[in-house]
C-alpha cells in the first residue's frame, strides 16, 4: 500500500487492486507541526483497529482504505487547530465527538 498525503487537499491510498481518496476537513489552521506524523500514526492505528495486518495490507478493500484515510484526516484536522505536535493530538473521544464513529 502506498499512502499519499496532500495536506488540505486530502489523502489517497493505493494498492495493486484499489485506489481510495478522502477529502480533508476544512478547519482554521494554527500549526501543522507534527501533522504528517500524526496522520501516519492514526492511519496505522485505524488499520490495527480494523484487524488489518502486514500480511493482509495489500488485500484491503476500498471501504477499509477509506475508513483509515477518513480517520487520519479527522485526527489531523483536530491536531492542526492547536499549537505544537504531540500536545495538539486529539483523543479518540474528541475525534468521535466531532466526526462520529469513524
Short mmCIF file of the C-alpha atoms (twelve columns), coordinates in Angstrom:
data_MODEL
# 
_entry.id   MODEL 
# 
loop_
_atom_site.group_PDB 
_atom_site.id 
_atom_site.type_symbol 
_atom_site.label_atom_id 
_atom_site.label_alt_id 
_atom_site.label_comp_id 
_atom_site.label_asym_id 
_atom_site.label_seq_id 
_atom_site.Cartn_x 
_atom_site.Cartn_y 
_atom_site.Cartn_z 
_atom_site.pdbx_PDB_model_num 
ATOM 1   C CA . UNK A 1   0.000   0.000  0.000  1 
ATOM 2   C CA . UNK A 2   1.113   3.498  -0.802 1 
ATOM 3   C CA . UNK A 3   -0.378  6.399  1.155  1 
ATOM 4   C CA . UNK A 4   -0.097  9.828  -0.436 1 
ATOM 5   C CA . UNK A 5   -0.972  12.795 1.763  1 
ATOM 6   C CA . UNK A 6   -1.873  16.137 0.218  1 
ATOM 7   C CA . UNK A 7   -2.398  18.334 3.279  1 
ATOM 8   C CA . UNK A 8   -5.521  20.427 2.812  1 
ATOM 9   C CA . UNK A 9   -6.303  18.536 -0.382 1 
ATOM 10  C CA . UNK A 10  -6.929  15.206 1.345  1 
ATOM 11  C CA . UNK A 11  -5.147  11.887 1.013  1 
ATOM 12  C CA . UNK A 12  -5.012  8.793  -1.173 1 
ATOM 13  C CA . UNK A 13  -4.294  5.115  -0.597 1 
ATOM 14  C CA . UNK A 14  -3.187  2.833  -3.405 1 
ATOM 15  C CA . UNK A 15  -2.875  -0.940 -3.567 1 
ATOM 16  C CA . UNK A 16  -2.473  -3.195 -6.560 1 
ATOM 17  C CA . UNK A 17  -6.278  -3.527 -6.823 1 
ATOM 18  C CA . UNK A 18  -7.759  -0.368 -5.276 1 
ATOM 19  C CA . UNK A 19  -7.433  3.380  -5.047 1 
ATOM 20  C CA . UNK A 20  -9.172  5.335  -2.306 1 
ATOM 21  C CA . UNK A 21  -9.424  9.041  -1.618 1 
ATOM 22  C CA . UNK A 22  -10.530 11.048 1.399  1 
ATOM 23  C CA . UNK A 23  -11.202 14.768 1.393  1 
ATOM 24  C CA . UNK A 24  -9.556  16.952 4.026  1 
ATOM 25  C CA . UNK A 25  -11.710 18.734 6.597  1 
ATOM 26  C CA . UNK A 26  -11.637 22.498 6.237  1 
ATOM 27  C CA . UNK A 27  -10.532 23.957 9.576  1 
ATOM 28  C CA . UNK A 28  -8.867  27.073 10.926 1 
ATOM 29  C CA . UNK A 29  -5.186  26.025 10.947 1 
ATOM 30  C CA . UNK A 30  -2.894  27.288 13.706 1 
ATOM 31  C CA . UNK A 31  0.114   24.972 13.363 1 
ATOM 32  C CA . UNK A 32  0.952   21.976 11.174 1 
ATOM 33  C CA . UNK A 33  3.848   20.762 13.324 1 
ATOM 34  C CA . UNK A 34  3.515   17.006 13.704 1 
ATOM 35  C CA . UNK A 35  0.611   16.691 11.268 1 
ATOM 36  C CA . UNK A 36  2.377   14.231 8.977  1 
ATOM 37  C CA . UNK A 37  3.481   12.014 11.853 1 
ATOM 38  C CA . UNK A 38  0.016   12.242 13.374 1 
ATOM 39  C CA . UNK A 39  -1.578  11.285 10.064 1 
ATOM 40  C CA . UNK A 40  0.529   8.167  9.615  1 
ATOM 41  C CA . UNK A 41  0.234   7.179  13.275 1 
ATOM 42  C CA . UNK A 42  -3.550  7.496  13.277 1 
ATOM 43  C CA . UNK A 43  -3.783  5.723  9.905  1 
ATOM 44  C CA . UNK A 44  -1.795  2.803  11.328 1 
ATOM 45  C CA . UNK A 45  -3.945  2.795  14.476 1 
ATOM 46  C CA . UNK A 46  -7.093  2.519  12.365 1 
ATOM 47  C CA . UNK A 47  -5.588  -0.333 10.329 1 
ATOM 48  C CA . UNK A 48  -4.953  -2.159 13.599 1 
ATOM 49  C CA . UNK A 49  -8.464  -1.441 14.871 1 
ATOM 50  C CA . UNK A 50  -9.856  -2.982 11.675 1 
ATOM 51  C CA . UNK A 51  -7.707  -6.071 12.198 1 
ATOM 52  C CA . UNK A 52  -5.553  -5.433 9.139  1 
ATOM 53  C CA . UNK A 53  -2.077  -6.909 9.461  1 
ATOM 54  C CA . UNK A 54  1.084   -6.512 7.387  1 
ATOM 55  C CA . UNK A 55  0.156   -9.793 5.702  1 
ATOM 56  C CA . UNK A 56  -3.331  -8.582 4.702  1 
ATOM 57  C CA . UNK A 57  -2.454  -4.955 3.929  1 
ATOM 58  C CA . UNK A 58  -2.298  -5.482 0.163  1 
ATOM 59  C CA . UNK A 59  -5.739  -7.093 0.109  1 
ATOM 60  C CA . UNK A 60  -7.611  -4.257 1.789  1 
ATOM 61  C CA . UNK A 61  -10.713 -3.095 0.001  1 
ATOM 62  C CA . UNK A 62  -11.716 0.450  -0.856 1 
ATOM 63  C CA . UNK A 63  -14.025 0.741  2.175  1 
ATOM 64  C CA . UNK A 64  -11.251 -0.245 4.600  1 
ATOM 65  C CA . UNK A 65  -8.757  2.088  2.984  1 
ATOM 66  C CA . UNK A 66  -11.251 4.935  3.059  1 
ATOM 67  C CA . UNK A 67  -12.014 4.302  6.749  1 
ATOM 68  C CA . UNK A 68  -8.327  4.630  7.578  1 
ATOM 69  C CA . UNK A 69  -7.919  7.765  5.467  1 
ATOM 70  C CA . UNK A 70  -11.054 9.375  6.933  1 
ATOM 71  C CA . UNK A 71  -9.915  8.661  10.486 1 
ATOM 72  C CA . UNK A 72  -6.437  10.058 9.832  1 
ATOM 73  C CA . UNK A 73  -7.866  13.177 8.161  1 
ATOM 74  C CA . UNK A 74  -10.130 13.783 11.155 1 
ATOM 75  C CA . UNK A 75  -7.193  13.288 13.531 1 
ATOM 76  C CA . UNK A 76  -5.129  15.842 11.624 1 
ATOM 77  C CA . UNK A 77  -7.991  18.310 11.305 1 
ATOM 78  C CA . UNK A 78  -8.179  18.442 15.092 1 
ATOM 79  C CA . UNK A 79  -4.400  18.473 15.539 1 
ATOM 80  C CA . UNK A 80  -3.675  21.472 13.297 1 
ATOM 81  C CA . UNK A 81  -6.221  23.586 15.173 1 
ATOM 82  C CA . UNK A 82  -3.775  23.788 18.115 1 
ATOM 83  C CA . UNK A 83  -0.105  24.655 18.545 1 
ATOM 84  C CA . UNK A 84  2.604   22.052 18.897 1 
ATOM 85  C CA . UNK A 85  2.954   18.439 17.890 1 
ATOM 86  C CA . UNK A 86  2.091   15.793 20.462 1 
ATOM 87  C CA . UNK A 87  0.209   18.203 22.769 1 
ATOM 88  C CA . UNK A 88  -2.106  19.016 19.856 1 
ATOM 89  C CA . UNK A 89  -3.039  15.387 19.170 1 
ATOM 90  C CA . UNK A 90  -6.715  14.736 19.918 1 
ATOM 91  C CA . UNK A 91  -8.072  11.867 21.953 1 
ATOM 92  C CA . UNK A 92  -10.195 9.164  20.391 1 
ATOM 93  C CA . UNK A 93  -13.151 10.585 22.307 1 
ATOM 94  C CA . UNK A 94  -12.608 14.030 20.766 1 
ATOM 95  C CA . UNK A 95  -12.435 12.599 17.252 1 
ATOM 96  C CA . UNK A 96  -15.611 10.607 17.731 1 
ATOM 97  C CA . UNK A 97  -17.439 13.574 19.270 1 
ATOM 98  C CA . UNK A 98  -16.501 15.815 16.348 1 
ATOM 99  C CA . UNK A 99  -16.687 13.352 13.447 1 
ATOM 100 C CA . UNK A 100 -18.838 10.443 14.589 1 
ATOM 101 C CA . UNK A 101 -17.765 6.838  14.774 1 
ATOM 102 C CA . UNK A 102 -15.052 6.805  12.132 1 
# 
